[in-house]
Amino acid sequence: MTSPAAAQREIASEQSYVDTVYERLDASADVARALVKEGFERGHVGHEGGLVERDAMVFQATRRLTALNAAHDGLVFGRLDLGTGEPRYIGRIGVRDAEREILLIDWRAPAASVFYQATAADPAGVVRRRVLRCSGSTVIGIEDDLLDAESAPADMVVVGEGALLASMSRARDARMHSVVATIQKEQDDAIRAPSRGATIIGGGPGTGKTVVALHRAAYLLYTDRRRFESGGVLVVGPSGVFMAYIERVLPSLGETSVTLRSLGEVVDGVKAARHDEPVAAAAKGSQRMVRVLRRLATEGSPETPTSFRYFYKDDVLRLDEKRLAGLRRHLLQQSTYNRVVPRAPAVLADALWQQVRGERAREEGREGFLDVLVDDHRFVDFVEAWWPERDAVDLWRSLPARIAEIAHGAFRREELDALRASWDGQPPSIEDVPLIDELRYLLGEVPPRVDEDVDVPKQLMSFERREREDVRSTRSIEDDGYAHVLIDEAQDLSPMQWRMVGRRGRHASWTIVGDAAQSSWPVPAEAEQARVDALEGKPEHRFRLSTNYRNSAEIYDLAADVARRAIPGADLADGVRRTGEQPAHLEVPAAGIATAVREEAEKLLGRVEGSVAVVAPLALRPLLERELATTLASHDRLRLLDALETKGLEFDAVIAAEPDVLIGESEAGWRTFYVVLTRATQLLTTVGSTSRWRTEEPA
Ligand SMILES: Nc1ncnc2c1ncn2[C@@H]1O[C@H](COP(=O)(O)OP(=O)(O)OP(=O)(O)O)[C@@H](O)[C@H]1O
């Protein structure tokens, strides 16, 4: 064991190196600031070229400045002592000295990969791997791994008990942190996997899937910045709470150009944060919705006129229901509904002209007929009523009134009732967003101009429609593609959600992370097929993470016992960190649950430094909200959450209220409970009026 004095000497020596790196970082920041200033001055030169130059210069310099600022905290975190030569220092970004010699290697550079890949079994030339723990720019601790004792010089000092254990034991706050200093080999393999096709990362709870996926996004940007920055990287997670939890990780790795969206915000212009109750949610997520929405987007609505009569000279021209239906089919064969909006007048005019027989009319010819028609408000009104531009959100709003008629047996009575109730005057739920997106694509966009359309007679090219007042931002569907799509908690995506994200990743490479055992989707096979369809045959590369870094081994043992009994085929992780704290179970009469939960929350707040969560079944939430109101108001470390809201999150301590009630609340109850049990890093208490979950073997 190293003496404290020797450790202090090592810290002081590392501090002097770290200081040198910060001096260079500050110098680079000064240069970037000077460039921003100079850029603005160029803007005053007065000619257009000056402005373009200014914009480019200011943009580049500002970006550099943002990256430098973001990388400031804990800039230097690693040192490698190889058998030969100078040590290599690893950091969040690369830094060179005034002579362009490397001071700090970017963690994503090939020269840094050995920092993560070396193990005692295969040291790959690394004698000692050192992690520097910093607070701001001050080195506060050192953790060493001696990987090749035989090659170590006699005077080599080895400090600490290993960086990983130290990092895992830290208190948890409201934000996820980067793990760049302690990425493990199997995680590094997934982070640095080539960007082709789809990289699928599986593994049990707490194995680092989320954190690995985020580091992978930063890695991809580093390796092919041009492609991924211009094409865009989209990161999709389950909820707004989750997105807030992970939003600091990428900036702290120097990346600010990634789009983070929760599932309720994937579609531009629509924001949803509320889940539907399970029956409606399952119906909305099901693939069965596709045909129903197709009917909605292509069939006329109750307001669509079913006949048209027009007097022209000596003729009465008629379009009856059957003929109009034929014309509708004809138009929809050409393209999507909105795309053929400009063609509708021509198709109708043609069908009318074919019926013109009168002598006088024939003499004036088709041109004359069209001249009259386009100026006649009766025709204009009819076209507008028969084939109006349609907006996806408006069409979605018509669902409650139309669902029964267009479902054609796709949904059971109970499902139809649940669907209608869910839409009762409500704004879109998270489960509605993919339906709106589906409608957007089914409808397509109204083309901006039709001048070049050879099929449309010249009179009809200028056919004026009235301006719509309520045009929505959801109309545009041309801007949805990304270069890389990253899906977190992928096991929970419904088939309709897979279709929605699939449209954004047609030409993208993908990273998909998830754990089937934590899925709350009731029909996994259907979702799996939708995932395969979304990837459109892109090659899949699979990685599995095996070690649980979140829970104490005692907590994970309990969760794994539940999984073995209730979740066939669960991918169980290895727990590594024993704390000596067994999870507690309190059995109390139903009437005393709320008080017991509150008392336990107050007790655990006193025992841990970081975050505490009370997880409630839906049925108990209002009661617990009342009971905990005062405690919640005076402790911002404490949160009250539904089971589904805890997905992907973690807390120092968790109290799970009424497990048996929670398990009974949905078809995926056991899997959801497994998620809840695996959220705590240090302390876990279950409080229930029954304890069936502790021994029950579900059928
Ligand atoms: N190499 C590592 N070094 C230090 N901490 C790590 C490492 N890998 C993961 N962790 C920590 O373990 C915890 C769990 O990680 P993460 O949330 O990414 O796991 P997950 O597999 O996505 O979990 P879940 O499936 O349960 O949501 C986080 O606090 C993360 O920072």
PDBQT file of the ligand as one rigid body, heavy atoms in Angstrom, charges set to zero:
ROOT
HETATM    1  N1  LIG A 701     -17.215   2.252 -17.215  1.00  0.00    +0.000 N 
HETATM    2  C1  LIG A 701     -17.907   2.849 -16.270  1.00  0.00    +0.000 A 
HETATM    3  N2  LIG A 701     -17.300   3.541 -15.292  1.00  0.00    +0.000 NA
HETATM    4  C2  LIG A 701     -17.996   4.141 -14.311  1.00  0.00    +0.000 A 
HETATM    5  N3  LIG A 701     -19.337   4.129 -14.242  1.00  0.00    +0.000 NA
HETATM    6  C3  LIG A 701     -19.995   3.463 -15.196  1.00  0.00    +0.000 A 
HETATM    7  C4  LIG A 701     -19.329   2.787 -16.261  1.00  0.00    +0.000 A 
HETATM    8  N4  LIG A 701     -20.256   2.232 -17.055  1.00  0.00    +0.000 NA
HETATM    9  C5  LIG A 701     -21.442   2.530 -16.529  1.00  0.00    +0.000 A 
HETATM   10  N5  LIG A 701     -21.293   3.274 -15.427  1.00  0.00    +0.000 N 
HETATM   11  C6  LIG A 701     -22.342   3.841 -14.575  1.00  0.00    +0.000 C 
HETATM   12  O1  LIG A 701     -23.312   2.845 -14.349  1.00  0.00    +0.000 OA
HETATM   13  C7  LIG A 701     -24.602   3.442 -14.277  1.00  0.00    +0.000 C 
HETATM   14  C8  LIG A 701     -25.525   2.747 -15.245  1.00  0.00    +0.000 C 
HETATM   15  O2  LIG A 701     -25.210   3.107 -16.564  1.00  0.00    +0.000 OA
HETATM   16  P1  LIG A 701     -26.347   3.242 -17.657  1.00  0.00    +0.000 P 
HETATM   17  O3  LIG A 701     -27.485   4.049 -17.134  1.00  0.00    +0.000 OA
HETATM   18  O4  LIG A 701     -25.694   3.656 -18.915  1.00  0.00    +0.000 OA
HETATM   19  O5  LIG A 701     -26.787   1.714 -17.753  1.00  0.00    +0.000 OA
HETATM   20  P2  LIG A 701     -27.919   1.058 -18.652  1.00  0.00    +0.000 P 
HETATM   21  O6  LIG A 701     -27.366  -0.242 -19.110  1.00  0.00    +0.000 OA
HETATM   22  O7  LIG A 701     -28.381   2.004 -19.684  1.00  0.00    +0.000 OA
HETATM   23  O8  LIG A 701     -29.025   0.807 -17.574  1.00  0.00    +0.000 OA
HETATM   24  P3  LIG A 701     -30.599   0.500 -17.699  1.00  0.00    +0.000 P 
HETATM   25  O9  LIG A 701     -30.783  -0.528 -18.774  1.00  0.00    +0.000 OA
HETATM   26  O10 LIG A 701     -30.916  -0.054 -16.349  1.00  0.00    +0.000 OA
HETATM   27  O11 LIG A 701     -31.260   1.784 -17.943  1.00  0.00    +0.000 OA
HETATM   28  C9  LIG A 701     -24.399   4.921 -14.576  1.00  0.00    +0.000 C 
HETATM   29  O12 LIG A 701     -24.289   5.641 -13.379  1.00  0.00    +0.000 OA
HETATM   30  C10 LIG A 701     -23.086   4.952 -15.285  1.00  0.00    +0.000 C 
HETATM   31  O13 LIG A 701     -22.441   6.173 -15.149  1.00  0.00    +0.000 OA
ENDROOT
TORSDOF 0
